[in-house]
Amino acid sequence: MLTDEKIIQLKSLLVKPGKKIKLKDFATKYQGKILNKADAEMLLDNSRKHLAEVQDELYAHNRYSVLIIFQAMDAAGKDGAVKHIMSGFNPLGVKVYSFKAPNSAELDHDYFWRHQLALPARGEIAIHNRSHYENVLVTKVHPEWILNEHIPGIDTVKKIDDKFWQKRYKQIRRFEKNLADNGTIILKFFLNVSKKEQKKRFLERIEDPSKNWKFSLSDLKERAFWDDYQKAYEDAMSETSAEHAPWFVIPADDKWFARLAIAAVITREFAKLKINYPVVTQNQKEQLQKAKLQLMSEEDENGKKKSKIKKVKSKVKKNEKPEVTKTEPEA
């Protein structure tokens, strides 16, 4: 099984609720000996097919929604993870949002506002590439940006102290608890890339013309704050990982393993849900049979009626259980 602890030790990826963490205690590379890239890609392909089936049930069940959050340092592989893992999903039931720096209209609302607009409806999956956590990550590294939010009483950087951040963590916990209580499954992933691997990927983007567009000088500028960002992530995950909204730290130096590990977590969490296709009532079954009779009584292209209609009518008259054609809801 994809979630077999011998293949992927999911427990080692989880940020335990209420526990203070240090990112140095989490791996950035695959450390096992069972998997190789080829095997991982085969397992990932099987996982995509399974997740597509589960998504169909999720959509038909129409009780839960799923919010998947990706956070990481630049070049950690968020876009690739979304592309490779979610490619098997039906796009009608999945929405992907990539959040950049807030614009003036968004800054005129509370910092949850634009993320609330992107929440999934029941039966849907929403993937947030960066999220409301940017408001305790990049703003914690650059607290002067908080002043752009025009929060009452916060008019100088000096007022953005530890009490401010503790209040913001509390707001996030409350926000996510409300979502969870109303049927949203929340899964949060931090792609843990090493500083050495980030440097390698930055150089690849500079040297490969087809990847030049991926590199920005601002990425290099933010790299100078590496330690500050690591601390901000440690604090955010320690303060907000919960049973209803867990954080998972994914080793991201090996992209093939990162994608497989994310898929394994999603597969396991989906397995916990008691979802199924809607049960058809007796009255609905009778309506289906009437619809079947009507369709079968229609003339074909040659003006002849279907011969099976007689058999079906006979069963209906004798109150025998007619053959029911299994139907599935549209995705």
C-alpha positions as CSV (number, residue, x, y, z in Angstrom):
1,M,0.0,0.0,0.0
2,L,1.1,3.6,-0.7
3,T,0.5,4.5,2.9
4,D,2.5,1.5,4.3
5,E,4.9,2.9,6.9
6,K,7.7,0.8,5.4
7,I,7.4,2.8,2.2
8,I,6.7,6.3,3.6
9,Q,6.8,7.0,7.3
10,L,3.9,9.4,7.5
11,K,4.2,9.8,11.3
12,S,7.6,11.4,10.8
13,L,6.2,14.0,8.5
14,L,3.4,15.1,10.9
15,V,3.8,18.2,13.1
16,K,2.2,17.0,16.4
17,P,-0.4,19.4,17.8
18,G,0.9,21.5,20.6
19,K,4.5,20.5,20.0
20,K,7.2,23.1,19.3
21,I,9.3,22.1,16.3
22,K,12.7,22.8,14.8
23,L,13.0,22.3,11.0
24,K,16.5,21.0,11.4
25,D,14.9,17.9,13.0
26,F,13.0,17.2,9.8
27,A,14.7,15.6,6.7
28,T,15.0,17.5,3.4
29,K,15.9,14.4,1.4
30,Y,14.5,10.9,1.1
31,Q,16.5,8.8,3.6
32,G,15.0,5.4,3.0
33,K,16.4,2.6,0.8
34,I,13.2,0.9,-0.5
35,L,12.2,3.4,-3.1
36,N,13.9,4.8,-6.2
37,K,12.6,7.4,-8.7
38,A,11.1,4.9,-11.2
39,D,9.2,3.0,-8.5
40,A,8.0,6.2,-6.9
41,E,6.6,7.4,-10.3
42,M,4.8,4.1,-10.7
43,L,3.3,4.4,-7.2
44,L,2.3,8.0,-7.8
45,D,0.6,7.1,-11.1
46,N,-1.5,4.4,-9.2
47,S,-2.2,7.0,-6.5
48,R,-3.5,9.5,-9.0
49,K,-6.0,7.0,-10.3
50,H,-7.2,6.1,-6.8
51,L,-7.5,9.8,-5.8
52,A,-9.6,10.4,-9.0
53,E,-12.0,7.7,-7.9
54,V,-12.2,9.1,-4.4
55,Q,-12.8,12.6,-5.7
56,D,-15.7,11.3,-7.7
57,E,-17.3,9.9,-4.5
58,L,-16.5,13.1,-2.7
59,Y,-18.3,15.1,-5.3
60,A,-21.3,12.8,-5.3
61,H,-21.4,12.5,-1.5
62,N,-21.6,16.3,-1.3
63,R,-21.0,16.6,2.4
64,Y,-17.3,17.4,2.7
65,S,-15.0,19.9,1.1
66,V,-11.2,19.7,1.0
67,L,-8.7,22.5,1.4
68,I,-5.1,21.6,0.6
69,I,-2.5,24.2,1.4
70,F,1.1,24.4,0.1
71,Q,3.7,26.6,1.7
72,A,7.5,26.6,1.0
73,M,10.5,28.6,0.4
74,D,11.1,29.7,-3.3
75,A,12.0,26.8,-5.7
76,A,10.8,24.1,-3.3
77,G,8.5,22.6,-5.9
78,K,5.0,23.7,-5.0
79,D,3.9,24.2,-8.6
80,G,5.3,20.8,-9.7
81,A,3.6,19.1,-6.8
82,V,0.2,20.6,-7.8
83,K,0.7,19.6,-11.4
84,H,1.9,16.0,-10.9
85,I,-0.3,15.0,-8.0
86,M,-3.6,16.7,-9.0
87,S,-3.5,15.9,-12.7
88,G,-5.8,12.9,-12.2
89,F,-8.5,15.0,-10.6
90,N,-11.6,16.1,-12.6
91,P,-11.0,19.8,-13.1
92,L,-14.7,20.5,-12.6
93,G,-14.3,19.6,-8.9
94,V,-10.9,21.1,-8.2
95,K,-9.8,24.8,-8.1
96,V,-6.2,25.9,-7.8
97,Y,-5.4,29.4,-6.5
98,S,-1.9,30.9,-6.4
99,F,-1.8,33.9,-4.0
100,K,0.7,36.8,-4.6
101,A,1.2,39.9,-2.6
102,P,-2.2,41.5,-1.8
103,N,-3.5,44.4,-3.9
104,S,-5.0,47.6,-2.6
105,A,-8.6,46.2,-2.7
106,E,-7.5,43.1,-0.7
107,L,-5.7,45.2,1.8
108,D,-8.9,47.1,2.5
109,H,-10.3,43.9,3.9
110,D,-9.1,41.6,6.7
111,Y,-6.4,39.2,5.6
112,F,-8.7,36.2,5.5
113,W,-11.0,37.8,3.0
114,R,-9.4,36.9,-0.3
115,H,-8.8,33.3,1.0
116,Q,-12.4,32.9,2.1
117,L,-13.5,33.8,-1.5
118,A,-11.3,30.8,-2.7
119,L,-12.7,28.2,-0.3
120,P,-14.1,25.0,-1.7
121,A,-17.8,24.3,-1.9
122,R,-19.2,21.0,-0.6
123,G,-17.9,18.1,-2.8
124,E,-15.0,20.3,-4.1
125,I,-11.3,20.4,-3.6
126,A,-9.4,23.7,-3.4
127,I,-5.6,23.9,-3.6
128,H,-4.0,27.1,-2.2
129,N,-0.5,27.7,-3.5
130,R,0.5,30.0,-0.6
131,S,-2.3,30.9,1.7
132,H,-3.5,32.9,4.7
133,Y,-0.2,31.8,6.3
134,E,1.7,34.4,4.4
135,N,0.3,36.8,7.0
136,V,2.5,35.1,9.7
137,L,5.4,34.3,7.4
138,V,6.5,36.9,5.0
139,T,5.0,39.6,7.2
140,K,6.8,38.3,10.2
141,V,10.1,38.6,8.3
142,H,9.1,42.0,7.0
143,P,6.8,43.4,9.8
144,E,6.7,46.8,8.1
145,W,4.4,45.3,5.5
146,I,1.7,44.9,8.3
147,L,1.3,48.6,8.3
148,N,-0.2,48.4,4.8
149,E,-3.2,46.6,6.4
150,H,-4.2,49.7,8.3
151,I,-5.2,47.8,11.4
152,P,-6.6,50.0,14.2
153,G,-3.9,50.7,16.8
154,I,-1.1,49.3,14.7
155,D,0.6,52.4,13.4
156,T,4.3,51.6,14.0
157,V,6.5,48.5,13.7
158,K,7.1,48.7,17.4
159,K,3.5,47.7,18.1
160,I,4.0,44.5,16.0
161,D,5.3,42.5,19.0
162,D,5.0,38.9,20.2
163,K,1.4,39.6,21.5
164,F,0.5,40.7,18.0
165,W,1.7,37.4,16.5
166,Q,0.1,35.3,19.2
167,K,-3.2,37.0,18.5
168,R,-2.8,36.3,14.8
169,Y,-2.1,32.6,15.4
170,K,-5.2,32.5,17.5
171,Q,-7.2,34.0,14.7
172,I,-5.9,31.4,12.3
173,R,-6.7,28.5,14.7
174,R,-10.2,29.9,15.1
175,F,-10.7,30.3,11.3
176,E,-9.6,26.8,10.6
177,K,-11.6,25.3,13.4
178,N,-14.7,26.9,12.1
179,L,-14.0,25.5,8.6
180,A,-13.4,22.0,10.0
181,D,-16.6,22.1,12.1
182,N,-18.6,22.8,9.0
183,G,-17.2,20.0,6.9
184,T,-14.0,21.2,5.4
185,I,-11.0,18.8,5.5
186,I,-7.8,20.8,5.9
187,L,-4.4,19.4,4.9
188,K,-1.3,21.7,5.2
189,F,2.0,20.9,3.6
190,F,5.4,22.6,4.0
191,L,7.9,21.5,1.4
192,N,11.1,21.4,3.3
193,V,13.9,22.2,0.8
194,S,17.5,22.7,1.9
195,K,19.4,26.0,1.3
196,K,21.9,24.0,-0.8
197,E,19.2,22.6,-3.0
198,Q,17.5,26.0,-3.4
199,K,20.8,27.4,-4.6
200,K,21.1,24.6,-7.2
201,R,17.6,25.2,-8.5
202,F,18.1,28.9,-8.7
203,L,21.3,28.4,-10.8
204,E,19.3,26.0,-13.1
205,R,16.7,28.7,-13.6
206,I,19.4,31.2,-14.6
207,E,21.4,28.8,-16.8
208,D,18.4,27.3,-18.6
209,P,16.7,29.7,-21.0
210,S,13.4,27.8,-20.7
211,K,13.4,28.4,-17.0
212,N,14.6,32.0,-16.9
213,W,11.0,33.2,-16.4
214,K,10.9,31.3,-13.1
215,F,13.7,33.3,-11.5
216,S,13.3,36.8,-10.0
217,L,15.9,38.9,-8.3
218,S,13.4,39.2,-5.4
219,D,13.8,35.5,-4.9
220,L,17.5,36.1,-4.3
221,K,16.7,39.0,-2.0
222,E,14.4,36.8,0.2
223,R,17.1,34.1,0.3
224,A,19.2,36.4,2.4
225,F,16.5,36.1,5.1
226,W,16.7,32.3,5.1
227,D,17.1,31.8,8.9
228,D,14.3,34.3,9.6
229,Y,11.9,32.4,7.3
230,Q,12.9,29.1,8.9
231,K,12.0,30.5,12.3
232,A,8.7,32.0,11.0
233,Y,7.7,28.6,9.6
234,E,8.7,26.8,12.8
235,D,6.5,29.2,14.9
236,A,3.6,29.1,12.5
237,M,3.4,25.3,12.3
238,S,4.0,24.8,16.0
239,E,1.2,27.2,16.8
240,T,-1.4,26.0,14.3
241,S,-1.0,22.3,13.7
242,A,-4.1,20.5,15.0
243,E,-5.9,17.2,14.6
244,H,-8.5,18.9,12.4
245,A,-5.9,20.9,10.4
246,P,-2.5,19.1,10.5
247,W,0.8,20.3,9.2
248,F,3.1,17.9,7.3
249,V,6.7,18.7,6.7
250,I,7.6,17.1,3.3
251,P,11.3,16.4,2.4
252,A,11.5,18.4,-0.9
253,D,15.1,18.0,-2.1
254,D,14.0,14.9,-4.1
255,K,11.0,16.1,-6.1
256,W,9.9,12.5,-6.9
257,F,9.7,11.6,-3.2
258,A,8.0,14.9,-2.2
259,R,5.2,14.3,-4.7
260,L,4.7,10.7,-3.6
261,A,4.7,11.6,0.1
262,I,2.1,14.3,-0.4
263,A,-0.1,11.9,-2.4
264,A,0.4,9.3,0.4
265,V,-0.8,11.8,3.1
266,I,-3.9,12.8,1.0
267,T,-4.7,9.1,0.3
268,R,-4.6,8.3,4.0
269,E,-6.7,11.3,5.1
270,F,-9.3,10.6,2.4
271,A,-9.5,7.0,3.6
272,K,-10.7,8.3,7.0
273,L,-13.8,9.8,5.5
274,K,-17.0,7.9,5.4
275,I,-18.0,8.9,1.9
276,N,-20.0,7.0,-0.7
277,Y,-22.3,7.5,-3.6
278,P,-25.8,8.6,-2.7
279,V,-28.2,5.7,-1.9
280,V,-31.1,5.5,-4.3
281,T,-34.5,5.2,-2.6
282,Q,-37.2,2.8,-3.7
283,N,-39.2,5.6,-5.1
284,Q,-36.2,6.8,-7.1
285,K,-35.7,3.3,-8.4
286,E,-39.3,3.2,-9.6
287,Q,-38.8,6.5,-11.3
288,L,-35.7,5.2,-13.0
289,Q,-37.6,2.2,-14.3
290,K,-40.3,4.4,-15.7
291,A,-37.7,6.5,-17.4
292,K,-36.1,3.3,-18.8
293,L,-39.5,2.2,-20.1
294,Q,-40.0,5.5,-21.7
295,L,-36.6,5.5,-23.3
296,M,-36.9,2.0,-24.6
297,S,-40.4,2.7,-26.0
298,E,-38.9,5.3,-28.3
299,E,-38.5,4.3,-32.0
300,D,-35.0,3.7,-33.2
301,E,-33.6,5.2,-36.4
302,N,-35.4,2.5,-38.5
303,G,-38.7,3.2,-36.9
304,K,-38.7,0.0,-34.9
305,K,-39.2,-0.3,-31.2
306,K,-36.7,-2.0,-28.9
307,S,-37.6,-5.7,-28.4
308,K,-36.6,-5.6,-24.7
309,I,-39.5,-3.3,-23.8
310,K,-41.8,-6.3,-23.6
311,K,-39.7,-8.1,-21.1
312,V,-39.3,-5.1,-18.9
313,K,-43.1,-4.4,-18.9
314,S,-43.8,-8.0,-18.0
315,K,-41.5,-7.8,-15.0
316,V,-43.1,-4.5,-13.9
317,K,-46.6,-6.1,-14.1
318,K,-45.6,-9.1,-12.0
319,N,-43.9,-6.8,-9.4
320,E,-40.6,-8.5,-10.1
321,K,-37.5,-6.5,-9.6
322,P,-36.4,-5.2,-13.0
323,E,-32.8,-5.0,-14.0
324,V,-31.3,-1.7,-12.7
325,T,-28.6,-0.1,-14.7
326,K,-26.1,1.5,-12.4
327,T,-25.8,5.2,-12.9
328,E,-23.3,7.6,-11.5
329,P,-23.7,11.3,-10.9
330,E,-22.0,13.6,-13.3
331,A,-18.7,15.1,-12.1
